[in-house]
Amino acid sequence: MTWDAFPNITGYKIYYGASADKLTNTVETEQATYTVGNLENLKTYYFAVAPISNAGGQTWEGGKSKVVSATPQPNSVPDKPDSVTVTPGDTLLTVTWKPGKDTVSSRVQYRVKGEGEFTVLPSSYQSSATITGLENDVIYEVQVYGVNSKGNGSVSLTVEGTPKLSDIEGPELPMVNRLDAGTVISSVTVPWDNTDYNVSKGSLPGSVYDENYRTSWIARTWSQSRQFTFTFDQGYEMNYLIYVPDLGMDVQNNNGKRYRDYLTRFNITINGQKIEESKVSFERGKDNEYFIVKFPKTTVKTIAVEGVQWNGAGNVSLPEIAFYQYGDLDDSITALFANDSHTALAEGVDQDKIDALRARANDADAYYVNREVLLDELNNAQQLLEKKDSELNVRTGFTSRTASADREYGQSASALQPLGLSALSNQSISLYVEGVQEGDSIKLVQWQQYSETSATTKSYELHNGRNRIWLSQIGNSGSGERGGSLYIEYSGSNADGIKIQVRDTSANKNVITQIPYLNIQPSQWYGKSENERKALITPYVEALKAQGRQRRHGHHHPG
């Protein structure tokens, strides 16, 4: 180090360290030059100098100079690399090593065993590299050497590797309603700029829908678009597709992970309109071998699909994508019923029709987005066919109600009308609604009585026909069940025509519990005597007492 001399001082103090804001080491000198030793080669250090004076028995120190940096350089070539290993892949070898001392970068060279000169890979590497374009079942020799400003170091010990075609047993995808991609796809937009041509296999774009798991597209980086856009020869009704990731190991990042484990969500754009993230979901296949990506039923002419992973993860891949046309099973099951509340069968429905539809719904070679719902609707039809209407949770007798109506009578009350049901949170239920007219407002309200926070309710808009509701957690912020009692809030002109059936579609039928409820119409309450009102309330009170006795014997309901 050298610097301009400073007059009328006795020396200098040198500050230095591994970062500009942490100059933790010091050394003093009387000269305007100094050599700092015992530093690590190829590591950047930061320095500042301050004038000092010890004259007259006192120590004085001036301000520091600006911070400068320097990197010690080796005076010899690197030591040879150590621990070189080779991992075979399909037409490739993945090489890893431990760089030798004083290595700035490493080079990799290879050849067919015992044949000719070594071929040096064109790029420089740090501790791993992938040699692509090799021939399977041929033995190759691989060497690594380090490089710095003094030249090339000695080569490592020679290691051998044999590329092999790995045994890939891809998932057996459903075939029912599967579109013949080779026939219906008219064009594909590929993320060419984000394609790793060294490890992608096959000819794009066909390699991602050729029903061959050995061909694939693999992204070059996580930070650029991974979106494929498929255009079909015509519009097809769809509500899901299946995305198969590369089933091999990540040879790009050499992190020992599988490509299939990186995916966290999917972006879907249909006919140029991006689908809201909340409306796109997916199911993971066994061991992440495939992902069933679900979206609202739409007539699809073009669809853009992008697999997304957490930032900095290994790269997304796509060996196979499968598209499925929306079948008529859902509509055929709906046609079994004469009304939207599914409380009456359509004319001509018999056991043979129900059995035939049940066989289709249970077909192992088919996938249905809401299979459990379809099977439950068939159970609903079976109950009606067997005249077991009493088993259904059906509610009528609603009124168009607002809390302000009660205030007209000098009383306060709620617009909520009880269903006599409570339900667990983080579960789905089905409501079949009949009679809603244009301009009406009808909601399911989930209510937690003993909430420990201000969030005591959650409401869900309803419409005629099937309403699939995911019941959120509400109420107390601690552990434990956070479901609640269920209510209807209705405002409209057809209260007498509203009919609602609530169904528990869980495997164990344990999401919904019937509870006593009190639903008094205004005409039954206002203007009535105390005895008349007591007569209305008494059955409800007795039912509560009976339920209390049941709970003391170990029975309980969520809420």
C-alpha positions in Angstrom: 0.0 0.0 0.0 1.2 3.6 -0.7 -0.4 7.0 -0.1 0.6 10.7 -0.1 2.7 11.7 2.9 1.1 13.8 5.6 3.2 16.6 7.2 3.9 17.1 11.0 2.9 13.6 12.1 4.7 10.6 13.5 3.0 7.9 11.5 -0.1 6.3 10.1 -2.7 3.7 11.3 -4.0 1.3 8.7 -7.5 -0.1 9.1 -8.6 -3.1 7.1 -11.1 -5.9 6.9 -13.3 -8.2 4.8 -16.1 -5.6 4.3 -16.1 -1.8 3.8 -18.0 -1.2 7.0 -16.1 -3.6 9.2 -12.4 -2.5 9.2 -11.7 -4.5 12.3 -7.9 -5.0 11.9 -5.2 -2.3 12.4 -1.5 -1.9 12.0 0.7 1.2 12.4 3.7 2.4 10.4 6.0 5.4 10.2 6.2 5.4 6.4 3.7 6.3 3.7 3.9 2.7 2.4 3.2 -0.7 3.9 2.8 -4.3 2.9 -0.1 -6.1 4.7 0.6 -9.8 4.9 -1.1 -13.0 5.9 -4.1 -12.4 3.7 -6.1 -15.0 1.8 -5.6 -15.1 -1.9 -8.6 -14.2 -4.2 -10.5 -12.7 -1.3 -11.3 -8.9 -1.4 -10.2 -6.7 1.5 -10.9 -3.1 2.3 -8.5 -0.5 3.6 -8.4 3.0 5.0 -5.5 5.1 6.4 -5.5 7.7 9.2 -2.6 10.0 10.2 -1.5 9.7 13.9 1.0 11.6 16.2 2.4 10.7 19.5 4.3 14.0 20.1 4.4 15.5 23.6 3.2 12.3 25.3 -0.3 12.6 23.8 -1.8 10.5 21.0 -3.7 12.2 18.2 -5.5 10.6 15.2 -6.8 12.4 12.2 -9.7 11.4 9.9 -9.6 8.3 7.8 -9.0 8.3 4.1 -11.7 7.0 1.7 -12.0 3.2 1.8 -10.3 1.4 -1.1 -10.3 -2.3 -1.9 -7.8 -4.9 -3.3 -7.7 -8.6 -3.8 -4.5 -10.6 -3.2 -3.5 -12.7 -6.2 -1.6 -16.0 -6.1 1.9 -16.2 -7.4 1.5 -19.7 -8.7 -1.1 -21.7 -10.7 -4.0 -23.4 -8.7 -3.6 -26.7 -6.9 -5.4 -29.6 -8.7 -9.1 -30.2 -7.9 -10.1 -32.9 -5.5 -13.1 -35.2 -5.0 -14.2 -35.3 -8.6 -17.4 -37.4 -9.1 -19.5 -38.2 -12.2 -23.2 -38.9 -12.2 -24.7 -40.4 -15.4 -27.9 -39.2 -17.0 -29.6 -39.7 -20.4 -26.9 -38.6 -22.9 -25.1 -36.6 -20.3 -22.7 -36.7 -17.3 -23.0 -34.4 -14.3 -19.5 -33.6 -12.8 -18.8 -32.2 -9.4 -15.5 -31.4 -7.6 -13.8 -29.5 -4.9 -11.6 -26.7 -6.4 -8.0 -26.6 -5.5 -6.3 -23.7 -3.6 -6.0 -20.4 -5.5 -8.6 -21.4 -8.1 -10.4 -18.6 -9.8 -12.4 -20.8 -12.1 -12.4 -24.4 -13.3 -12.4 -26.1 -16.7 -13.7 -29.5 -17.6 -12.5 -31.8 -20.3 -13.6 -35.2 -21.5 -13.2 -37.9 -24.2 -14.3 -41.4 -25.1 -12.1 -43.7 -23.0 -8.7 -44.1 -24.5 -9.6 -42.3 -27.8 -7.9 -39.1 -29.0 -7.5 -35.7 -27.4 -9.7 -34.4 -24.6 -12.5 -31.9 -25.5 -12.6 -28.9 -23.2 -16.0 -27.5 -22.4 -16.3 -23.9 -23.7 -17.4 -22.4 -20.4 -15.7 -21.9 -17.0 -17.2 -23.4 -13.9 -16.9 -23.2 -10.1 -17.6 -26.7 -8.7 -20.1 -28.4 -11.1 -20.8 -28.8 -14.8 -23.0 -30.9 -17.1 -21.5 -32.5 -20.2 -24.3 -33.0 -22.7 -24.7 -34.5 -26.2 -23.0 -37.7 -25.2 -23.8 -41.2 -26.4 -25.5 -43.6 -24.0 -23.7 -46.7 -22.9 -20.3 -45.4 -23.9 -17.5 -45.0 -21.3 -16.1 -41.4 -21.0 -13.0 -40.1 -19.2 -13.4 -36.8 -17.4 -10.7 -34.4 -15.9 -11.0 -31.0 -14.2 -8.3 -28.3 -13.7 -8.2 -24.9 -12.1 -7.3 -21.6 -13.7 -6.0 -18.3 -12.3 -4.0 -15.3 -13.6 -0.8 -17.4 -13.5 -2.3 -20.1 -15.8 -3.8 -23.5 -15.7 -3.2 -25.8 -12.8 -2.6 -29.6 -12.9 -5.5 -31.8 -14.0 -7.4 -33.9 -11.4 -7.4 -37.6 -11.3 -9.3 -39.1 -14.2 -12.7 -40.3 -13.4 -15.0 -42.4 -15.7 -18.7 -42.2 -16.4 -21.2 -43.9 -18.7 -24.3 -42.0 -19.8 -27.4 -44.2 -19.5 -31.1 -43.9 -20.5 -32.8 -43.9 -17.2 -35.9 -46.0 -16.6 -38.7 -43.5 -16.5 -42.1 -44.9 -15.6 -44.4 -41.9 -16.0 -47.8 -41.7 -14.5 -50.8 -43.3 -16.2 -53.0 -40.3 -17.0 -56.8 -40.5 -17.3 -57.9 -41.2 -20.9 -61.6 -40.4 -20.6 -62.4 -37.1 -22.3 -58.7 -36.6 -23.1 -58.2 -34.5 -26.2 -55.8 -35.8 -28.9 -53.2 -33.0 -28.5 -51.5 -33.8 -31.8 -54.7 -33.3 -33.6 -56.4 -30.4 -31.8 -53.4 -28.1 -31.1 -52.9 -25.8 -34.1 -50.0 -23.7 -32.7 -47.9 -23.3 -29.6 -45.9 -20.3 -28.3 -42.8 -21.5 -26.5 -40.6 -19.5 -24.0 -37.7 -19.9 -26.4 -35.5 -17.4 -24.5 -35.9 -19.4 -21.3 -35.1 -22.8 -22.8 -32.1 -24.8 -21.6 -31.1 -26.5 -24.9 -28.4 -28.5 -23.1 -30.8 -30.6 -21.0 -34.2 -30.2 -22.9 -34.9 -33.3 -24.9 -36.9 -33.7 -28.2 -38.1 -31.2 -30.7 -40.2 -28.3 -29.3 -43.1 -27.7 -29.1 -44.2 -31.2 -29.9 -42.0 -32.7 -27.2 -44.4 -31.4 -24.5 -47.5 -33.2 -25.8 -46.1 -36.3 -27.6 -47.0 -38.8 -24.7 -43.3 -39.5 -24.2 -41.9 -38.7 -20.8 -38.3 -38.9 -22.1 -38.8 -35.8 -24.1 -39.1 -32.5 -22.2 -38.7 -28.8 -22.0 -36.6 -27.4 -19.1 -36.3 -23.8 -18.3 -32.9 -22.1 -18.3 -33.6 -19.9 -15.2 -36.3 -19.4 -12.6 -36.4 -15.6 -13.1 -37.9 -15.5 -16.7 -41.2 -16.5 -18.2 -42.0 -20.2 -18.2 -45.3 -19.7 -20.1 -46.5 -22.0 -22.9 -49.5 -20.8 -25.0 -51.6 -23.4 -26.8 -54.1 -22.6 -29.6 -56.7 -25.2 -30.5 -58.4 -25.8 -33.9 -61.7 -24.8 -32.2 -63.1 -23.9 -28.8 -63.3 -26.8 -26.3 -65.1 -26.7 -23.0 -62.6 -27.4 -20.2 -62.2 -27.1 -16.5 -58.9 -28.8 -15.9 -55.6 -30.0 -17.5 -52.8 -32.2 -16.3 -49.2 -30.9 -16.1 -46.4 -33.5 -15.8 -43.0 -32.2 -14.7 -39.6 -33.7 -15.6 -39.3 -36.9 -13.5 -35.5 -36.8 -13.2 -33.0 -34.9 -11.0 -32.0 -31.3 -11.4 -28.7 -31.6 -13.3 -28.5 -27.8 -13.9 -28.2 -26.7 -10.3 -26.8 -30.0 -9.0 -28.6 -29.6 -5.7 -29.7 -33.2 -5.4 -33.4 -32.2 -5.8 -36.0 -33.3 -8.3 -37.6 -31.0 -10.9 -41.1 -32.2 -9.8 -40.7 -30.7 -6.3 -40.2 -27.1 -7.3 -43.8 -26.3 -8.4 -45.9 -24.2 -6.0 -48.7 -22.8 -8.2 -49.9 -22.3 -11.8 -50.8 -19.2 -13.8 -53.6 -19.8 -16.3 -54.7 -17.4 -19.0 -57.7 -18.4 -21.2 -58.6 -16.6 -24.4 -56.3 -13.8 -23.4 -57.9 -13.3 -20.0 -55.8 -14.2 -17.0 -57.8 -16.3 -14.5 -57.7 -14.9 -10.9 -55.2 -16.8 -8.8 -57.9 -17.6 -6.3 -59.9 -19.5 -9.0 -57.0 -21.7 -10.0 -56.1 -24.7 -7.8 -54.3 -28.0 -8.3 -54.1 -31.5 -6.9 -50.7 -33.2 -6.7 -50.4 -36.7 -8.1 -48.5 -39.4 -6.2 -45.0 -38.3 -5.4 -45.6 -35.1 -7.4 -45.5 -37.1 -10.7 -48.2 -34.9 -12.1 -50.4 -31.9 -11.2 -54.1 -31.6 -12.0 -54.6 -27.9 -12.6 -58.3 -26.8 -12.1 -60.0 -23.7 -13.3 -63.6 -22.5 -14.0 -65.4 -24.3 -16.8 -64.7 -22.2 -19.9 -64.8 -22.6 -23.7 -61.1 -22.6 -24.5 -59.7 -21.5 -27.8 -56.3 -20.5 -26.4 -54.8 -21.3 -23.0 -51.5 -20.1 -21.6 -50.0 -22.3 -18.8 -47.1 -21.3 -16.6 -45.7 -23.5 -13.8 -44.4 -21.3 -10.9 -41.8 -22.1 -8.3 -40.4 -20.2 -5.4 -37.8 -17.6 -6.3 -34.3 -19.0 -6.6 -35.5 -22.6 -6.8 -34.3 -25.0 -9.5 -35.9 -24.6 -12.9 -39.4 -25.5 -14.0 -39.8 -28.3 -16.5 -42.6 -29.7 -18.8 -42.3 -33.1 -20.4 -46.0 -33.6 -21.0 -49.3 -31.6 -20.8 -52.7 -33.2 -21.3 -55.9 -31.4 -22.1 -59.4 -32.7 -21.3 -62.7 -31.8 -22.7 -65.5 -31.2 -20.3 -67.7 -34.3 -20.3 -71.5 -34.5 -19.9 -71.5 -36.5 -16.7 -72.1 -33.5 -14.5 -75.0 -32.4 -16.7 -76.4 -35.9 -16.9 -76.5 -36.2 -13.1 -78.1 -32.8 -12.7 -80.8 -33.9 -15.2 -81.8 -36.6 -12.7 -83.5 -33.9 -10.6 -86.7 -32.0 -11.3 -85.7 -28.9 -9.4 -82.6 -26.9 -8.4 -82.8 -27.9 -4.7 -82.5 -31.6 -5.7 -85.5 -32.5 -3.6 -87.5 -34.2 -6.4 -86.6 -36.6 -9.2 -87.2 -35.9 -12.8 -89.8 -38.0 -14.6 -88.5 -41.3 -15.8 -85.5 -41.6 -13.4 -85.0 -45.2 -12.3 -82.4 -47.5 -10.8 -80.8 -48.3 -14.1 -80.1 -44.6 -14.9 -78.6 -44.0 -11.5 -76.4 -47.1 -11.6 -75.2 -46.3 -15.1 -74.1 -42.8 -14.0 -72.5 -44.1 -10.8 -70.4 -46.5 -12.9 -69.2 -43.6 -15.0 -68.4 -41.5 -11.9 -66.4 -44.3 -10.4 -64.5 -45.0 -13.6 -60.8 -45.3 -12.5 -59.7 -44.2 -16.0 -61.5 -40.9 -15.7 -60.9 -37.8 -13.6 -63.6 -35.5 -12.4 -62.9 -32.2 -10.7 -65.6 -32.8 -8.1 -66.0 -36.6 -8.1 -67.1 -36.7 -4.4 -69.8 -34.1 -5.2 -71.1 -36.1 -8.2 -71.2 -39.3 -6.2 -73.1 -37.5 -3.4 -75.6 -36.2 -5.9 -76.1 -39.8 -7.0 -76.7 -40.7 -3.4 -79.2 -37.9 -3.2 -81.1 -39.3 -6.2 -81.0 -42.8 -4.6 -82.5 -41.4 -1.4 -85.3 -39.8 -3.4 -85.9 -43.0 -5.5 -86.2 -45.0 -2.2 -88.6 -42.4 -0.7 -86.1 -41.5 2.0 -86.9 -37.7 1.8 -86.7 -37.5 5.6 -83.0 -38.1 5.5 -82.4 -34.8 3.6 -81.5 -31.5 5.3 -84.2 -29.3 3.5 -85.2 -25.9 4.7 -88.1 -23.7 3.6 -90.2 -21.0 5.3 -87.8 -18.1 4.7 -88.8 -14.5 4.8 -87.4 -11.4 3.2 -85.9 -10.0 6.4 -83.9 -7.0 7.5 -82.9 -6.0 11.0 -84.6 -2.6 10.4 -88.0 -4.3 10.2 -87.7 -5.3 13.9 -86.8 -1.8 14.9 -90.1 -0.6 13.7 -91.6 -2.6 16.6 -89.1 -1.1 19.1 -87.1 -4.3 19.2 -83.7 -5.3 17.9 -83.1 -8.6 16.1 -81.0 -10.1 13.3 -81.7 -10.6 9.6 -80.2 -14.1 9.9 -82.5 -17.0 9.6 -81.2 -20.3 11.1 -80.7 -23.5 9.2 -80.5 -25.6 12.4 -77.0 -26.8 11.3 -73.5 -26.2 12.5 -70.4 -27.1 10.5 -66.7 -27.6 10.9 -64.2 -25.2 9.4 -61.8 -25.9 6.5 -64.3 -28.3 5.0 -66.6 -28.1 1.9 -70.4 -28.5 1.9 -72.9 -28.4 -0.9 -76.1 -26.2 -0.8 -78.8 -26.7 -3.5 -80.9 -23.6 -3.8 -84.2 -23.2 -5.5 -86.4 -20.1 -6.1 -83.9 -17.2 -6.3 -85.1 -14.5 -8.7 -83.4 -11.7 -10.5 -82.7 -8.9 -8.0 -82.9 -11.2 -4.9 -80.0 -11.3 -2.4 -79.4 -14.6 -0.6 -76.3 -15.5 1.4 -75.1 -18.4 3.6 -73.7 -16.9 6.8 -71.3 -18.8 9.0 -71.4 -17.5 12.6 -69.2 -18.2 15.6 -71.0 -17.3 18.9 -68.0 -17.4 21.3 -65.5 -15.6 19.1 -62.4 -14.1 20.8 -61.9 -11.6 18.0 -64.2 -9.2 16.1 -64.4 -11.6 13.1 -67.5 -13.5 14.1 -69.1 -14.2 10.7 -68.3 -15.1 7.2 -70.9 -14.9 4.4 -71.1 -16.6 1.0 -73.3 -15.5 -2.0 -75.7 -18.2 -3.2 -77.4 -18.8 -6.5 -79.9 -21.3 -7.9 -78.6 -24.9 -8.2 -75.4 -26.3 -6.7 -73.3 -24.0 -4.4 -70.0 -25.6 -3.4 -68.9 -23.7 -0.2 -65.5 -23.9 1.5 -66.1 -23.0 5.1 -63.4 -20.7 6.4 -62.0 -20.5 9.9 -63.6 -17.7 11.9 -63.8 -16.5 15.4 -61.3 -17.4 18.1 -57.7 -16.9 17.1 -56.4 -19.8 19.3 -56.3 -23.5 18.5 -59.4 -25.7 18.3 -62.4 -25.8 16.0 -63.3 -22.5 14.3 -66.4 -23.4 12.3 -69.9 -22.2 13.4 -73.6 -22.3 13.0 -75.2 -21.7 9.6 -77.8 -19.1 8.7 -79.5 -17.7 5.6 -79.8 -14.0 4.9 -82.5 -13.3 2.3 -83.9 -10.2 0.8 -86.2 -10.5 -2.2 -89.7 -11.0 -3.5 -90.0 -14.8 -3.6 -89.4 -15.8 0.0 -92.1 -18.5 -0.1 -90.5 -20.1 -3.1 -87.0 -20.4 -1.6 -86.0 -24.0 -0.8 -82.5 -25.1 0.3 -81.0 -28.5 0.7 -77.7 -28.7 2.6 -75.5 -31.8 2.1 -72.4 -33.1 3.9 -70.1 -34.6 1.2 -67.3 -35.6 3.6 -66.3 -39.3 3.6 -67.4 -39.8 7.2 -70.4 -37.5 7.0 -69.1 -35.6 10.1 -68.8 -32.0 8.9 -72.5 -31.0 9.5 -74.4 -31.5 12.7 -78.0 -30.8 13.3 -78.8 -28.5 16.2 -82.1 -27.1 17.6 -83.1 -23.8 16.1 -85.8 -21.2 16.5 -87.1 -19.5 13.4 -90.1 -17.4 14.2 -91.9 -15.4 11.5 -92.9 -11.8 12.2 -96.6 -12.7 12.0 -96.1 -15.3 14.7 -94.5 -12.9 17.1 -95.5 -9.3 16.8 -98.9 -8.6 18.3 -99.0 -11.9 20.2 -99.5 -12.4 23.9 -96.8 -13.6 26.3 -98.4 -17.1 26.5 -98.5 -17.4 22.7 -94.9 -16.4 22.4 -93.9 -18.9 25.2 -95.8 -21.6 23.3 -93.6 -20.9 20.2 -90.4 -21.0 22.2 -91.0 -24.0 24.5 -90.2 -26.7 21.9 -86.9 -25.0 21.1 -86.0 -24.8 24.8 -86.9 -28.5 25.3 -84.7 -29.5 22.3 -81.8 -27.5 23.8 -82.2 -29.4 27.1 -82.2 -32.7 25.3 -79.1 -31.8 23.4 -77.4 -30.7 26.6 -78.0 -34.1 28.1 -76.5 -35.7 25.0 -73.4 -33.5 25.2 -72.9 -34.5 28.8 -72.7 -38.1 27.5 -69.9 -37.2 25.1 -71.7 -35.9 22.1 -71.0 -32.4 20.7 -71.4 -30.3 17.7 -69.0 -27.8 16.1 -69.8 -24.1 16.8 
